[in-house]
Amino acid sequence: MNNNITRSNKKSIIAKTYRFFVFLILFQLGFSTAYAQGTKLNLNLENTSLKKVMEAVEKQTDYTFMYDASQFDFTKKINLSLKNESIDKSLEKLFKGTKIRFKIVKKQIVLSILSQSKKTITGTVSDENGELLPGANIQIKNGKEGTTTDFDGNYSLTISGEVLWCFHL
């Protein structure tokens, strides 16, 4: 009986700690989003390279771009007119119709390329004791793809594009 109480208390402490960290992360994201929405841009650029547009954004804001230069063609010329636009809306306009995706993390704008190639991901889901978890749901966050582990805790999932994992037990 004492063993069950101890195990129950451990699970309770772990659950409370997990909720605290989730709250902290969401709280931090809220401030990040609020700052991003408060940053306004004014640009009127014609026939300007993507690289020069990004430099203009960095000059008007506290944001910096993070990217793998080998993946991007920054010589493409674009026209962009922004008047008192939030950083989110500005970036949406800038990258509209391209395969470039962005994510704002604190004061960095992380760029990536949307891949249309499909990949198959396989794995095994187990708990903290190494016990296999049959019936665990594996789902792509903000996506429709998902699967469930088999009797031995194994899964296989074919995905395309950028992926954020979300496990539900």
Backbone torsions as a table, in degrees:
resi	resn	phi	psi	omega
1	MET	NA	-45.3	177.9
2	ASN	-59.2	-37.2	179.7
3	ASN	-61.5	-40.0	178.6
4	ASN	-67.1	-39.1	178.7
5	ILE	-65.0	-43.4	179.2
6	THR	-62.6	-45.5	179.0
7	ARG	-63.4	-40.4	178.9
8	SER	-64.7	-43.2	178.1
9	ASN	-63.4	-40.6	178.1
10	LYS	-59.8	-46.6	-179.8
11	LYS	-62.6	-39.1	179.4
12	SER	-64.5	-43.4	179.4
13	ILE	-65.6	-42.6	178.7
14	ILE	-63.0	-43.7	-179.6
15	ALA	-63.6	-42.9	179.2
16	LYS	-65.7	-41.3	178.4
17	THR	-63.6	-43.9	178.5
18	TYR	-59.6	-47.3	179.8
19	ARG	-62.0	-39.0	179.2
20	PHE	-61.6	-45.6	-179.6
21	PHE	-68.4	-37.0	175.7
22	VAL	-62.4	-44.2	177.4
23	PHE	-59.4	-45.9	179.5
24	LEU	-59.0	-44.7	-179.5
25	ILE	-63.8	-46.8	179.9
26	LEU	-64.2	-38.0	177.6
27	PHE	-61.8	-45.4	179.1
28	GLN	-64.1	-42.4	178.2
29	LEU	-62.3	-36.2	178.2
30	GLY	-61.2	-42.7	177.9
31	PHE	-67.3	-39.2	178.4
32	SER	-61.5	-44.6	-179.6
33	THR	-66.8	-41.9	179.8
34	ALA	-62.3	-41.4	178.7
35	TYR	-64.9	-42.7	-179.8
36	ALA	-61.5	-40.3	-179.7
37	GLN	-71.5	-26.2	-179.9
38	GLY	-81.8	-16.8	179.5
39	THR	-82.5	122.2	-177.6
40	LYS	-112.8	144.1	-179.7
41	LEU	-118.9	144.0	172.8
42	ASN	-130.7	110.8	179.9
43	LEU	-140.7	144.5	172.0
44	ASN	-140.3	92.8	-174.6
45	LEU	-120.8	133.7	178.1
46	GLU	-124.1	138.5	177.7
47	ASN	49.1	48.6	-176.0
48	THR	-114.8	140.3	179.7
49	SER	-65.8	150.9	178.4
50	LEU	-57.0	-38.1	179.1
51	LYS	-60.0	-44.0	-179.9
52	LYS	-67.6	-36.3	177.6
53	VAL	-64.0	-44.1	178.8
54	MET	-62.3	-39.2	176.9
55	GLU	-63.5	-38.3	178.5
56	ALA	-66.0	-38.5	177.3
57	VAL	-64.1	-43.7	179.5
58	GLU	-63.5	-34.7	179.3
59	LYS	-69.4	-34.0	-177.2
60	GLN	-87.0	-12.2	-175.9
61	THR	-131.5	178.5	174.0
62	ASP	-92.4	6.0	-176.7
63	TYR	-86.3	149.8	171.8
64	THR	-127.1	150.5	179.6
65	PHE	-91.0	139.2	175.1
66	MET	-121.3	129.6	-178.5
67	TYR	-166.5	165.3	173.6
68	ASP	-96.0	106.2	-173.5
69	ALA	-57.8	-26.2	-178.3
70	SER	-70.4	-15.4	-177.7
71	GLN	-92.0	-12.0	-170.0
72	PHE	-120.2	148.8	171.5
73	ASP	-107.3	99.4	-176.3
74	PHE	-87.2	1.8	-178.8
75	THR	-85.9	-12.6	179.9
76	LYS	-56.4	132.0	-179.5
77	LYS	-90.6	137.1	-179.7
78	ILE	-137.4	163.4	171.7
79	ASN	-113.7	134.3	-178.9
80	LEU	-146.0	125.2	178.1
81	SER	-124.5	117.0	-179.2
82	LEU	-127.7	132.4	176.9
83	LYS	-130.5	108.1	178.7
84	ASN	54.2	44.6	-178.8
85	GLU	-96.0	145.4	175.3
86	SER	-67.1	159.9	-179.9
87	ILE	-61.7	-38.9	178.5
88	ASP	-60.4	-52.1	-178.8
89	LYS	-64.4	-37.3	179.0
90	SER	-62.3	-45.3	-179.9
91	LEU	-68.3	-36.6	176.4
92	GLU	-60.3	-44.0	178.2
93	LYS	-65.6	-42.4	-177.4
94	LEU	-61.4	-43.1	-174.2
95	PHE	-101.1	6.2	179.4
96	LYS	-59.9	133.9	178.5
97	GLY	79.1	9.6	177.5
98	THR	-116.1	174.5	175.4
99	LYS	-92.6	7.3	-179.2
100	ILE	-83.5	129.3	176.6
101	ARG	-115.9	150.1	178.9
102	PHE	-130.1	154.6	174.4
103	LYS	-142.0	129.5	179.2
104	ILE	-91.8	120.8	178.4
105	VAL	-124.6	106.9	-174.0
106	LYS	55.8	-115.8	-179.3
107	LYS	-110.0	29.0	177.3
108	GLN	-120.7	140.4	175.0
109	ILE	-106.6	107.8	-176.3
110	VAL	-92.3	121.8	-179.0
111	LEU	-101.9	143.8	175.1
112	SER	-146.1	164.1	178.7
113	ILE	-102.8	131.8	176.0
114	LEU	-74.7	119.5	-179.0
115	SER	-93.6	134.5	177.4
116	GLN	-94.1	-3.5	-179.8
117	SER	-72.7	147.6	179.2
118	LYS	-97.6	143.3	179.0
119	LYS	-130.8	148.4	174.6
120	THR	-107.5	124.0	179.3
121	ILE	-106.8	131.7	176.4
122	THR	-127.6	155.1	178.6
123	GLY	-176.5	-176.0	179.2
124	THR	-131.3	138.0	179.3
125	VAL	-108.2	128.8	177.6
126	SER	-138.3	163.3	178.3
127	ASP	-86.6	-174.5	-176.3
128	GLU	-65.1	-17.6	178.5
129	ASN	-95.4	2.0	-179.5
130	GLY	85.9	5.0	178.5
131	GLU	-74.0	131.8	179.7
132	LEU	-67.8	143.4	-176.5
133	LEU	-114.5	95.1	174.6
134	PRO	-72.9	144.8	176.0
135	GLY	82.1	7.9	177.2
136	ALA	-74.2	138.3	179.6
137	ASN	-88.8	132.2	174.5
138	ILE	-116.8	122.7	-174.8
139	GLN	-135.7	143.0	174.8
140	ILE	-79.0	125.3	-178.8
141	LYS	-64.8	134.7	-178.3
142	ASN	60.3	24.9	179.7
143	GLY	-133.6	176.8	-179.2
144	LYS	-99.2	-18.4	-176.6
145	GLU	-71.7	143.4	177.4
146	GLY	-173.8	167.4	177.9
147	THR	-157.3	177.0	178.1
148	THR	-127.5	143.9	178.8
149	THR	-68.7	149.7	178.3
150	ASP	-80.7	-170.8	-177.1
151	PHE	-58.2	-31.0	-179.1
152	ASP	-94.8	10.7	178.4
153	GLY	81.0	9.7	-178.6
154	ASN	-89.7	150.7	174.9
155	TYR	-143.4	160.2	175.2
156	SER	-143.8	131.4	-175.0
157	LEU	-142.9	127.4	176.3
158	THR	-95.1	126.6	-175.0
159	ILE	-127.4	162.7	172.8
160	SER	-141.4	151.5	178.0
161	GLY	77.4	-163.7	179.3
162	GLU	-76.3	145.0	-173.9
163	VAL	-134.0	135.0	167.7
164	LEU	-117.9	129.7	-176.9
165	TRP	-87.9	144.7	176.3
166	CYS	-141.3	113.1	-177.8
167	PHE	-100.9	132.7	176.1
168	HIS	-122.5	126.9	178.8
169	LEU	-107.6	NA	NA
